[in-house]
């Protein structure tokens, strides 16, 4: 969670890092609020090496004009910390936009999903990605009815269910490298109990079909032997073909082949 | 030396998490045997079913298929409860029998599974 906070805003390093529950409280869907009353440890600029100091934002960008002050120190809140009080900001989506990627979250708890989606929406804003969503996916409900006792014919039953919820984010008009960076971020900071599916779409110029014929497919068996192709096709794969060739060259089979010819 | 001084009850081991049962082990062997011979079986089936090959070669392949050990067939493999070894009433999603599914669900060991009422 501390790394999440750091990713959320670079200015947060000025605040003492405390466990998640004391700093952030989830009040409503899509809203994070600061609840911290902990003392703040200030980092003086002289402590930092020159290379970092050169890359720091000026206070014009990191400090808001809010009347709210960081407790004890009296400094105004950094603007991206204050942004956590509000719903995530968004980049405007143009009327005609290209759909370049989709991120799908799945899990069993809505709180976890909503909290993580909130984090991702903020990340999208800082990466300047126009997005549509999050769309609520249809929930999948699985039901099981079992007997309470281990005896087969016992009459009393008990019901169990597992509900899988989903949230989907459509990413528009973004460079594929940035989308992949975003997917990497989403995967890295994923909390427990959230599964992520990332779809990246690629666009080609017209006439791809003609160019496809020029691509020479490799006939080398080492390509097919990679683990991801191991179970591709149950009946006919490279291993089976090789074994058939070996068997037919075996004298037991070869004599039959010769006689017929 | 230290162990001798301890009372017997202190050395008593805890019950193992996985009860290794004969039927589970047998099923395990069957799966391994099937995996080992899978390529050969599929190759022989390909030869036996290929109508372009001479009849004698196809018959030979069929004979070899029949003479293979029983444990190399996938029909021998059965899904069993991984905790109790039961062969009936096993949920594929959890690989547990219905009763252990209930106990594990009530303990909260199965993610997302809750008591349902409607």
HADDOCK unambig.tbl for C-alpha pairs under 7 A between the chains (distance, minus, plus):
assign (segid A and resid 108 and name CA) (segid B and resid 112 and name CA) 5.37 0.50 0.50
assign (segid A and resid 146 and name CA) (segid B and resid 98 and name CA) 6.19 0.50 0.50
assign (segid A and resid 150 and name CA) (segid B and resid 99 and name CA) 5.61 0.50 0.50
assign (segid A and resid 159 and name CA) (segid B and resid 115 and name CA) 6.01 0.50 0.50
assign (segid A and resid 159 and name CA) (segid B and resid 116 and name CA) 5.20 0.50 0.50
assign (segid A and resid 159 and name CA) (segid B and resid 117 and name CA) 6.80 0.50 0.50
assign (segid A and resid 160 and name CA) (segid B and resid 113 and name CA) 6.52 0.50 0.50
assign (segid A and resid 160 and name CA) (segid B and resid 114 and name CA) 5.51 0.50 0.50
assign (segid A and resid 160 and name CA) (segid B and resid 115 and name CA) 4.51 0.50 0.50
assign (segid A and resid 160 and name CA) (segid B and resid 116 and name CA) 4.79 0.50 0.50
assign (segid A and resid 161 and name CA) (segid B and resid 113 and name CA) 5.53 0.50 0.50
assign (segid A and resid 161 and name CA) (segid B and resid 114 and name CA) 5.42 0.50 0.50
assign (segid A and resid 161 and name CA) (segid B and resid 115 and name CA) 6.22 0.50 0.50
assign (segid A and resid 161 and name CA) (segid B and resid 116 and name CA) 5.40 0.50 0.50
assign (segid A and resid 162 and name CA) (segid B and resid 112 and name CA) 5.32 0.50 0.50
assign (segid A and resid 162 and name CA) (segid B and resid 113 and name CA) 4.56 0.50 0.50
assign (segid A and resid 162 and name CA) (segid B and resid 114 and name CA) 6.27 0.50 0.50
assign (segid A and resid 163 and name CA) (segid B and resid 112 and name CA) 6.80 0.50 0.50
assign (segid A and resid 235 and name CA) (segid B and resid 42 and name CA) 6.43 0.50 0.50
assign (segid A and resid 239 and name CA) (segid B and resid 39 and name CA) 6.71 0.50 0.50
assign (segid A and resid 240 and name CA) (segid B and resid 39 and name CA) 5.36 0.50 0.50
assign (segid A and resid 240 and name CA) (segid B and resid 42 and name CA) 6.53 0.50 0.50
assign (segid A and resid 240 and name CA) (segid B and resid 43 and name CA) 5.41 0.50 0.50
assign (segid A and resid 243 and name CA) (segid B and resid 39 and name CA) 6.98 0.50 0.50
assign (segid A and resid 243 and name CA) (segid B and resid 40 and name CA) 6.53 0.50 0.50
assign (segid A and resid 243 and name CA) (segid B and resid 43 and name CA) 6.01 0.50 0.50
assign (segid A and resid 244 and name CA) (segid B and resid 43 and name CA) 5.01 0.50 0.50
assign (segid A and resid 253 and name CA) (segid B and resid 57 and name CA) 5.65 0.50 0.50
assign (segid A and resid 256 and name CA) (segid B and resid 56 and name CA) 5.88 0.50 0.50
assign (segid A and resid 256 and name CA) (segid B and resid 57 and name CA) 5.52 0.50 0.50
assign (segid A and resid 257 and name CA) (segid B and resid 54 and name CA) 6.44 0.50 0.50
assign (segid A and resid 257 and name CA) (segid B and resid 57 and name CA) 6.76 0.50 0.50
assign (segid A and resid 260 and name CA) (segid B and resid 54 and name CA) 6.51 0.50 0.50
